[in-house]
Amino acid sequence: MATEDCQFERRCQRCRCRRCFRCTSKFRVNANGKSIDVWLLFDCCSCGATAKLPVLDRVAVSKISRARLHAFETNDTGEVTAATRDVAQLRHAGFTIRKLV
């Protein structure tokens, strides 16, 4: 994988140390009854292990617009960009943004 794709760092569960991760630009959507979870997926640049960035956590489906739900289901680039620019959300999930040289 190209190093320019690996701009996020986090502890990799498989490597057991801090590694670079790249955004896959793919969402995982899981609905359970009336609530929904959405994660943005990242891959470890060393071993390929997957890490998840929570975007929505146990939100009532009725609180999400159909357009936004469709955006998650179709891996909309605007939603991907918004999630990868949310520094507070990234930090909460254990990610740091790596400065590219």
Steps between C-alpha positions, in 0.01 A plus 500: 500500500618849423621705794295803391187290563613425856433832668332372817668325794351274761593197706447195284342206679682248282845669491469596870664839446425839341468471124391709206146444374338597173136585453320245282226756417244235591233511767358209694134548586332281761135543590353321798128557533444871532864606550792523261879495525732632229879459491760623252754225434879539506769243412839460667770581245722225644276198549162596350304471826178701503424779747166678530428869552153534654296756304158426651449295815156364596310779327130458434444434130219758505758770591702448179386641168452256215760692298765464772422132549530449124833687508634254760370200307664621176830610660446866409832687474354807672414296809843334491670840485288635784583203721875511430511873579327465836810514720308457828330186371831362371673563834214340693547185289876496566614645167752778454564683176850442368682792346602418146846605385 
